[in-house]
């Protein structure tokens, strides 16, 4: 029992701990994911206390923290990264980071520190990245504690109130090899002491220093950097508010520094400062020059005869986001492009290229003129004489206003090494043009244009990579792909292609992108003539989920020959409506639905079974006999009507009876009717059927020639197969005449169940019509004859159209019903 109670206590304790942890997570304003806590932008005034002690990374940026207390981070002993940027921290108590010895990344950027907090960093021996810039201290002097940060790789210091840089400010880090050092000062640095930068040992140097009122400090800085090697040197807002107009060469020491990349970001530039920069760069080792977002303006006194820049050998020249296109020909020429290998003129707002510009770009290997306002006709002028650009292999003219591919083909026709042409985001492809291209083009990018099917007439057939995505393309010209024998990668995403042709032939195509179009049907034959296809993306199309689609994806996924990169998430059914938004991967039609051979086999088998069953039923119920008889009835009716045009009848009554009832018919019924005065003319088959005719023709004709039809019903009559046929003929008579022509004489008691069910109208007549019943009592028989004669009506003379027959023929029995057979004796005529 004690052991059980002990386990119960432990279980309750565990549940309590888990509940407290869950409660703490609900209470904290931060987003916690494993060992990372995101408290960014939560308007926190203090460091949250509910955070897990196991945190490795903590982001407290963009809050309202004003001070850091001694115990704020004491519990986070595993902390590696701490971001406190964009707060209002002005006080950090000493020892606040004493428990965070494992910190490698600490950011205090953009706070309100009034002093350099050097002592705080003494326990942080593993610190690699430290940013304490953009604070409110006046002096960027580093304390001796920085010399202990042997693992430091990136250091950013300074702020908007730093007005002077002294010689020993950075002395503590002279023996530390940094990857990056950044310094920010006030808008116009007041004083720079020689030797301040001489102790720096870094690969990247970023100087956010404005020298509007103290330009002479720049040569001193460059002198301190002489002999040093930098991967990148960047000046931000070198002249923030004024254009440099003095004659002093502020870049005179540039040639003594080994610089890979020189960047000028923002600030004021004119042709005077740019010329000084470029002239010194001609003598330097600078490989890349970046002029980013600078404010360029011409001086009021511009001398067009100034010294040209002809020896500026650059690997990369980037002129980007410059609002004034005059920078391109700051000295009224383009000579500073003459030895540039990769030229990028991006978002400079120029809209035409003078003829002489192309002649200065003979060394250019890659030219990017994106994000300008260029028209194709302003890029290429038919009146200009264009020199060959023998080294240009890549031309990028994205995000312009060009509309004619033909003009571009003319421009590039003298570039023998051109292999890549990027014309993204223009207005190309709407014209019906025929173009001739340099034969080396292997990559053409036409995405984000306004392409029509006619554009294929103007495309180079030598390309290996063709991108026509997001260009409103509705149809493909299959003839082009037959000629583009080298095409390996085709991007047609985000268009309006409605149909994938089965005649698509492209022997070397390996990658095909068709996602985001408007076609709904692909099948096993769609890509049968693309033998090298290895990767396909075709999602986000309005698929008709059919057996053909199912067969295509099943075969593709099973064979593993083609990789569907976007399968299965991007494939949804749009049709039929009941499958809308169903994933194609979950569409599994039945085998019968999709296997045509199986459907045919089942249909043929079912049809054969039905035919056989119908034949058996027909045989069982004598359907062929009934069909033949019905045809004979129809024929006989027409013959009878043509024979009796006057519509008169030969007989007062036709008597239908069983052979077993023949004695009663001849001895009683026939005798009573024919012995009247005047007598009734009665038709019975034994006497009145015409020998030599088919018996059915006799029956039909005589029924048609009789006013009334008398059925002598008895058990023998009902049970006789042949008499049932006679009932069928009478039934047909009832269909064509009123039921008053039919007289039912019940010789023996017959119930409804005795009558065949197929004679439903006669059954109905027995239920609804009064019939005559032959009485066995002698005294009631006279009344029977009165009733019958009353129904037959007055025995008025009838028209006789055939001779009276003396029946000397042989009686033939069909079943148990007696009818006249084929004539065996001669006929005797008597006058009517």
BELNORDA-V774372 format. One record per residue. RES is the residue in one letter. PSI is psi in degrees with one decimal (999 if undefined). Layout:
RES&PSI, RES&PSI
This chain:
X&-40.3, X&-40.7, X&-40.9, X&-43.3, X&-36.3, X&-43.2, X&-36.2, X&-40.5, X&-43.1, X&-42.3, X&-42.8, X&-37.8, X&-42.4, X&-43.0, X&-36.9, X&-42.1, X&-45.3, X&-38.9, X&-40.2, X&-41.0, X&-44.8, X&-39.8, X&-40.0, X&-39.9, X&-33.2, X&-31.3, X&-32.4, X&141.2, X&-0.5, X&161.8, X&115.8, X&127.4, X&103.1, X&-115.6, X&16.1, X&132.5, X&122.4, X&103.0, X&23.1, X&131.7, X&38.8, X&10.2, X&37.7, X&134.5, X&-18.8, X&162.8, X&126.7, X&141.4, X&-12.5, X&7.3, X&148.0, X&141.6, X&-12.0, X&7.8, X&141.5, X&-31.0, X&132.4, X&124.0, X&111.5, X&26.0, X&159.4, X&50.4, X&-162.3, X&32.9, X&133.4, X&-18.3, X&155.1, X&122.0, X&166.5, X&-36.9, X&10.0, X&-37.0, X&17.1, X&-28.5, X&-10.0, X&69.2, X&-15.5, X&6.0, X&129.6, X&-32.0, X&130.4, X&120.1, X&113.1, X&22.2, X&159.5, X&51.7, X&-161.0, X&38.9, X&121.9, X&-17.8, X&129.4, X&113.8, X&142.2, X&138.5, X&7.3, X&-26.1, X&16.6, X&-30.9, X&1.7, X&49.2, X&-17.7, X&1.1, X&132.5, X&-17.5, X&116.7, X&124.5, X&119.5, X&27.0, X&139.5, X&58.0, X&-158.4, X&32.1, X&131.7, X&-7.2, X&152.5, X&114.6, X&59.3, X&-40.0, X&-24.3, X&-25.1, X&0.0, X&-42.0, X&-4.8, X&70.4, X&-22.6, X&8.1, X&129.4, X&-35.4, X&124.1, X&121.2, X&109.0, X&29.5, X&170.4, X&41.7, X&-175.7, X&23.3, X&151.4, X&-24.6, X&131.5, X&20.4, X&130.5, X&136.6, X&167.9, X&-22.5, X&-25.8, X&-26.3, X&-16.9, X&-8.1, X&71.8, X&-22.0, X&3.1, X&131.1, X&-32.5, X&128.8, X&126.2, X&124.5, X&171.6, X&-179.5, X&179.7, X&-8.5, X&2.1, X&111.4, X&-9.8, X&150.1, X&119.8, X&165.1, X&-40.3, X&11.7, X&-35.6, X&15.7, X&-37.3, X&-19.8, X&16.9, X&-25.1, X&8.4, X&125.1, X&110.8, X&152.9, X&-31.6, X&134.9, X&129.3, X&138.8, X&129.4, X&136.1, X&-176.7, X&173.4, X&-30.4, X&106.3, X&127.1, X&-34.9, X&135.2, X&122.3, X&131.0, X&136.1, X&-6.5, X&-40.9, X&-5.9, X&-20.4, X&-6.4, X&136.7, X&88.6, X&156.2, X&-34.2, X&131.0, X&117.9, X&122.7, X&108.2, X&75.9, X&124.4, X&132.4, X&36.2, X&-44.1, X&-2.4, X&55.8, X&-24.5, X&-12.1, X&-24.8, X&-46.4, X&-34.5, X&-39.7, X&-44.9, X&-33.3, X&-38.8, X&-25.6, X&-1.5, X&137.3, X&-10.6, X&159.1, X&130.4, X&135.5, X&-36.8, X&133.7, X&121.7, X&131.9, X&129.2, X&126.3, X&50.6, X&-44.2, X&105.7, X&-36.2, X&-20.2, X&152.4, X&137.8, X&121.2, X&-2.8, X&165.9, X&-14.0, X&130.5, X&95.4, X&-14.3, X&24.8, X&-26.4, X&7.5, X&-35.4, X&-18.1, X&1.3, X&138.3, X&103.6, X&130.3, X&-48.7, X&124.8, X&124.2, X&133.3, X&114.2, X&119.7, X&-176.1, X&171.5, X&134.2, X&140.8, X&177.5, X&-25.0, X&-50.3, X&-37.6, X&-39.9, X&-43.4, X&-40.1, X&-49.8, X&-36.2, X&-39.3, X&-30.4, X&-28.6, X&-29.2, X&-0.2, X&-179.3, X&11.7, X&129.9, X&-33.8, X&134.1, X&125.6, X&120.8, X&100.5, X&123.3, X&31.6, X&153.3, X&99.6, X&139.5, X&147.9, X&150.3, X&156.5, X&-34.4, X&97.7, X&128.2, X&112.9, X&-11.9, X&18.0, X&166.3, X&132.9, X&154.2, X&99.4, X&-14.5, X&28.1, X&93.1, X&110.4, X&144.2, X&-45.5, X&130.2, X&115.3, X&118.0, X&106.9, X&139.4, X&40.2, X&123.8, X&-21.4, X&112.2, X&-7.5, X&-16.9, X&-24.4, X&-34.9, X&56.3, X&-28.9, X&22.1, X&11.8, X&177.3, X&26.9, X&-23.6, X&-4.3, X&-7.9, X&-25.6, X&27.6, X&132.4, X&-43.9, X&112.4, X&123.3, X&112.0, X&93.3, X&126.3, X&55.7, X&-2.8, X&23.6, X&147.0, X&5.5, X&158.5, X&115.5, X&154.7, X&-39.8, X&-13.1, X&-40.8, X&-34.1, X&-19.1, X&1.4, X&33.4, X&-20.1, X&-6.9, X&130.4, X&-31.3, X&127.3, X&123.2, X&113.2, X&43.0, X&161.0, X&46.1, X&-159.5, X&36.0, X&135.1, X&151.0, X&-37.5, X&-24.2, X&-17.9, X&-34.2, X&122.3, X&121.5, X&-20.7, X&-11.5, X&153.6, X&107.6, X&132.6, X&160.0, X&139.7, X&89.4, X&-18.5, X&-7.5, X&120.5, X&-16.7, X&126.3, X&120.7, X&120.9, X&47.7, X&156.1, X&54.3, X&-163.9, X&28.2, X&143.8, X&-11.6, X&114.1, X&-30.0, X&-42.9, X&-39.2, X&-38.3, X&-36.1, X&-42.5, X&-43.5, X&-1.8, X&-20.8, X&18.9, X&89.0, X&-23.0, X&4.6, X&121.9, X&-15.9, X&126.4, X&115.4, X&111.2, X&37.7, X&144.3, X&57.7, X&-155.5, X&39.9, X&157.9, X&-1.6, X&-13.1, X&152.3, X&97.3, X&154.0, X&125.3, X&156.9, X&125.8, X&160.7, X&138.7, X&-2.7, X&-6.5, X&123.1, X&-14.0, X&121.5, X&125.2, X&116.7, X&25.9, X&153.4, X&43.9, X&-164.6, X&71.8, X&142.3, X&168.8, X&-24.0, X&-16.7, X&-23.8, X&-22.1, X&-21.1, X&9.5, X&143.9, X&140.2, X&3.7, X&-2.7, X&148.6, X&-27.0, X&123.8, X&119.8, X&114.0, X&30.9, X&153.1, X&49.6, X&19.7, X&21.0, X&131.0, X&-29.1, X&158.7, X&143.9, X&102.1, X&-23.7, X&-34.1, X&-42.5, X&-26.4, X&-29.6, X&-24.4, X&74.9, X&-19.6, X&-3.7, X&124.8, X&-28.5, X&123.2, X&121.6, X&111.0, X&26.7, X&154.1, X&46.3, X&-157.9, X&33.1, X&124.4, X&-12.1, X&135.1, X&113.5, X&145.4, X&-11.3, X&17.8, X&111.6, X&123.8, X&96.8, X&-25.4, X&8.1, X&126.7, X&-32.6, X&128.1, X&124.0, X&118.0, X&13.8, X&150.2, X&34.8, X&-158.3, X&10.1, X&150.2, X&-4.7, X&124.6, X&147.9, X&-171.9, X&-20.7, X&-5.1, X&-38.0, X&27.1, X&-26.0, X&23.3, X&73.4, X&-23.3, X&5.7, X&125.7, X&-23.8, X&130.4, X&133.4, X&120.9, X&28.8, X&177.2, X&40.8, X&153.4, X&79.0, X&138.0, X&108.3, X&97.2, X&176.9, X&-35.9, X&-43.3, X&-44.4, X&-41.9, X&-39.2, X&-50.7, X&-35.8, X&-46.7, X&-42.7, X&-43.6, X&-31.0, X&-35.9, X&-24.5, X&22.1, X&-37.3, X&129.3, X&120.0, X&96.7, X&-31.6, X&16.3, X&141.0, X&-3.0, X&-31.3, X&7.6, X&115.1, X&151.0, X&137.3, X&-24.9, X&149.9, X&167.9, X&-33.6, X&-12.5, X&10.7, X&131.6, X&8.9, X&135.1, X&136.3, X&-32.6, X&-23.5, X&-1.0, X&110.9, X&87.4, X&158.2, X&160.5, X&-39.3, X&-34.3, X&-30.7, X&-21.1, X&103.9, X&-39.2, X&-39.6, X&-39.3, X&-43.3, X&-43.7, X&-44.0, X&-42.1, X&-45.4, X&-43.6, X&-45.2, X&-42.8, X&-42.4, X&-42.4, X&-43.5, X&-42.4, X&-45.7, X&-43.3, X&-42.3, X&-39.8, X&-42.3, X&-42.4, X&-41.3, X&-41.5, X&-40.2, X&-41.0, X&17.5, X&39.6, X&-42.1, X&-39.5, X&-43.6, X&-37.7, X&-47.2, X&-40.7, X&-41.4, X&-42.0, X&-40.8, X&-38.8, X&-47.2, X&-45.1, X&-42.9, X&-36.5, X&-43.9, X&-39.6, X&-40.5, X&-38.9, X&-37.4, X&-28.7, X&-37.4, X&72.1, X&-29.1, X&-15.4, X&4.9, X&154.9, X&149.5, X&-25.8, X&148.1, X&-31.3, X&148.5, X&127.0, X&124.9, X&126.4, X&166.3, X&152.1, X&-29.6, X&-20.8, X&11.7, X&-38.7, X&-43.1, X&-39.3, X&-47.3, X&-40.1, X&-31.8, X&-62.9, X&-51.9, X&-41.1, X&-47.3, X&-37.0, X&-39.2, X&-11.3, X&2.3, X&167.4, X&110.5, X&155.3, X&155.4, X&136.8, X&114.7, X&140.5, X&119.7, X&150.6, X&-30.6, X&-25.4, X&-36.3, X&-6.0, X&140.3, X&118.4, X&149.7, X&-11.7, X&157.6, X&137.3, X&-35.5, X&-38.8, X&-39.6, X&-46.0, X&-49.8, X&-44.4, X&-41.3, X&-32.2, X&-41.6, X&-26.6, X&12.1, X&141.3, X&-39.7, X&158.8, X&121.8, X&120.3, X&123.6, X&97.0, X&131.4, X&173.9, X&-36.8, X&-38.3, X&-46.8, X&-36.7, X&-8.3, X&128.1, X&-43.4, X&-35.0, X&-30.2, X&-36.7, X&-39.5, X&-37.5, X&-38.6, X&-41.8, X&-40.2, X&-36.2, X&-43.2, X&-35.0, X&-40.5, X&-30.8, X&-40.0, X&-16.0, X&173.0, X&153.6, X&-8.6, X&-17.1, X&-13.6, X&126.8, X&122.6, X&118.6, X&111.8, X&101.3, X&-37.7, X&150.5, X&121.1, X&129.4, X&169.0, X&-34.0, X&-19.6, X&-25.4, X&140.1, X&140.9, X&-22.6, X&-14.8, X&64.3, X&-27.3, X&-36.6, X&-36.2, X&-41.3, X&-37.1, X&-38.4, X&-31.4, X&-29.6, X&-15.5, X&140.7, X&132.7, X&163.5, X&132.1, X&125.2, X&118.5, X&139.6, X&-21.3, X&134.9, X&-37.6, X&-17.6, X&-11.7, X&-38.8, X&-37.9, X&-32.9, X&-44.8, X&-35.5, X&-42.6, X&-44.2, X&-45.7, X&-31.5, X&-40.3, X&-38.0, X&-24.3, X&-175.6, X&137.5, X&67.9, X&157.0, X&147.1, X&157.7, X&125.3, X&120.6, X&-2.4, X&158.8, X&149.8, X&140.8, X&138.8, X&112.6, X&103.6, X&14.8, X&165.9, X&138.3, X&129.0, X&132.4, X&127.4, X&108.4, X&-123.3, X&10.3, X&129.6, X&124.8, X&166.7, X&132.4, X&-159.4, X&146.8, X&134.5, X&-12.7, X&172.6, X&160.0, X&147.7, X&127.0, X&140.4, X&150.4, X&146.4, X&999
